[in-house]
């Protein structure tokens, strides 16, 4: 059976260094700062990025160039391997649709997975794919598993501001409406592939309470069988809020002592530019034991 190689993009939050340890390949998502092209974790650090963003630089994202995608694929396929390509959700970027179109020219050797994941939940999908590849599963089998389990995740995000989400057009009208109310700290949710409103609160502490209760509801209802079988985990993500994220991680551990916490990661820069600094997020995700 052909060897299977795993490809994702930097929206998974997986750094180039982490990718080497996992034995996978990460396409850096490009973005423009005042008209100059940068690539996350290649020629711009998190700290430099937030200095530009908070300085009101013009920041926009794009998708990987077609040539960069096919060049990587061609190099990985040269030894007879297959590829599982796990991009960010098609609901948040056209890069998934582009990859699906390109894969049609590869005779089934490249399987593109649109399982509506982003950030910490996308990262979990990548790790699952690595485990399945190590078990000898084919690229098609890995894709089938990831699509079968795509709905087994939730993300909740507490934003310090809606400025960047509104600017980037990443909000539904319902969520954008929150931005008209002064001194409200919104909690958003991702259930599938869209950001939408969840709750309106006034403080970060209240936002964390709301997110914990939202996770509790998910884990005790639709994900209860997976919790019982030990197949659910919790993760934390943030934008330039390292200390707050670590504190939130401890609070989540206290609230859910029987559910493992896998990651406490910075959000990728191409996601952060639409969210802005000061955001804290948590999610629960099914994982392959």
N, C-alpha and C positions, 0 to 999 in steps of 0.2 A: 504494500500500500504506500502511496506517495506521502512524503512528509508534509505536514501542514504548518504553515507559518502564519503568525497573527500580526495584523496591521491595524492600528487605530490612529486617531489624531490627538492633538494636544488638548482638545476639549475634554478628554478623559481625565485630565489632571496628572497624567503619567509623564514624568520628566524623562529627558533623554537618558539620564543616569539610571533611573528606575527601569527604563525599557531594556537597557543592556543586562540588568540583573534578571529580568523576567524572560529574556530571550525573545523579545518582540520588537516591533518597529513602529515608531511614532512619527506621523507626518505633522510638522509644525504648522499651525494655522497662521497665515499671514495677516497683518493689519497695517494700516497707514497712520502715522503720526505726523501731522502737518505736511502731508504729501510724501513722506519718506517711508519706504517699506521696511518693516521689521518682522522677525520671526521669533515667537516665544521660545525662551530657553535656548536660543541660538545666538542672537545678538542684542538681547535686551533682558535685563533682570526684572523681577517683580518690583523692587524698590524704584528703579528708574521709571518703570511704566507708571506707577502711581504718582510720581512727581509730575509727569506729563499730564496725566488725566486730571489731577487736582489743580493743575495750572491752566485748565480750560483749553488745552491743545485740541486740535481737530483730530479725533480718533475714529477710525472706521475699520471694519473687518472685511475679509474676503474669504474665498475658499482656495485650497491649494491649486496651483496651476496644473492643468491637465498633463502637461509634460512631466511634471514632478511626480505625479501619481503613477503614470504608466512607466516611467523610468524605474521607480522603486519596484513596482510589480514585476517588470521584465527581469530585473536583477535577481529577485527572489525566486522566480519561476525557472531560472536557467538550469537548475539542477534537477528538474522534474517535480518540484514541490507543488503543492496547492496553497491557496491563500484564503484566509478568512479576514475580511476587511470590515472593521467595526467603527463607522463614523458616528459623529453626533447625530441626534435625532433629525429626521427630515423635516420635522415641524419647526425647527429652529435654524436650519441652514440648507442651502441648495447643494452643499457638497455631497450629501448622501445620494441625491438623484443623479448628480454628475457621475459618481462612482458606479452606480447601478448601470448607467448607460455605457460607460467604458467597459464594464465587466462582460457585456454581451459579446465583445470581440475576443474573449479568452476561452471560449468553448467549455465553460463550466469550471475552469481551473481557479477562478476567482469568485468567491461567494461573498457578496456584500450584504451585511446584516443591518436592517433598519428596525431595531427593536426599541426605538423611541427612548433612548437613554442619553444622559448628559452627566458630566462631572463624576461624582462618587458612585452613581449607579452604573454609568458607562464603564467606569474602572472595574467594577465588580464583574461586568460582562466579559471584559478582556481577560481577567484572571480565570473565570470559568472556562473560557475558550482555551487558555493555555493548559488547564487541567485535562480537558477533553482531548486535546491534541496529544498530550503525554500518554493518554489511555489508548491512543491509536485510532481515534475517531476520524472520519473523513471530514473534509471541509463542509460538504453538504449536510452531514450529520450534526456538526457543530452549529451550523446556521439554524437547522431545524430546532435544536434544543433552545437556542437563544431566542428564537421567535415564539416558541411555546411558552417560555417563562417571561416574556417581555413585560407583562402587566404586573409582575410581582415586585413592585417597588413604589415608593412614595418619596417626595422631597418637599420640605417646607423651608422657606427662606424669609428671614427677617431683614428688611432693608433699612438703611439709615436715611435714604432718599430715593425718590422715584425719578430724579432728574435724568439719569443715564438710561434707564429702561425706556422712558418716554422718548428720549432723543433717538434711541436706536430702533424704535418701532417694535420692541419685543413684548408689548403688553396688549392684552385684549382690552376692549373698551371698558369692561367692568373694572379691571384692575387700574386702568389709567384714571378712572374717575376718583380713585382714592387720593390721587395727587393734588386734587383741588382743595382738599381739606387740610388746613394748617395744623402743624404739630401732631400729625398722626404717623406712627411708625407701622407701615403695612407688613403683614405676613402674607406671602404668596405661596402658592403650591404648584407643583408639577405632578400631574397625574396623567402620564402618557407623554405628550410632546408639546404642550403649551403651558406657558405661565399664566396663572389666573389669580384673582383675589381669593383670599381665604378669611382673614380677620383684620380688623383695624384696632390697634392698641396705641398706648401713649408712651410706653417705656420699653427698653430692651428686656428688662426682667419679666415684664408681662408677656412680651413676645416669646421669650423662651418657655414660659409656662404654657402658652398656647400651643407651641410646637411639640412640647412633651406630651400634652394631652391628645394632640392629633396623632402622634405616633402610638400612644396607648390605645386609641380607638382602632387604628389600623391593625396593630399586633394582636388585639383581643377579638377581632371580628374576621375580616377577610383573610388575614394572614395567620390566624390562630393555628391551623393545622401545620403550617410551616414552622411556627415557633415551637410547637410540640415536638416536631421531628428534628429540631436543631438546625434548620436551614435558613434562618433569618438572621441578619446582622444589622447593626446601626453604624452610620458613619457621620462625620462632621466636616463641613467645608466653610470657608470664610474668604473675605476679601480684605487683606491687610489688617486682620484682627486676630493675630496669633494668640495673645494672652486670653482674650475673650473666648476663642474657640477651645482652648485647652480647659478653661473653666467649665464651659458648656459640656465638654466631653465628660468631665467628672460628674456633673449633674445628671447627665444621661445614664452614666453607669450606675449611679445611686437609684435612679428611677426604674431601670431595667437591668437588674443584676444578673439575670439569667440569659440575656441576649448579648452576644459578643459585639464589641466595638472594633471595627476593622481599620478605619482610616480617620485621620484628622488632617485634612489637606487644604492648601490654598486652592481657590478656584483658578482655572486657567485664565490667562490674560484676555483671550478673545471672548470669554464669558464675562469677565470682570468689567470690561469696558462698557457693557450694557447694564451693569448692576451698580458699579461704583464702590468706593471703599466703605468699610463699616458694616458690611453684610455678614450675617452668621446663618448657617444652614445646617439642617440635619436631614437624614434620610434613612429609610429602612429598605433593605434589598434582600431578595433571595440569593443564596450562594450555593455553589456546588460543594458538598462535603467531601 
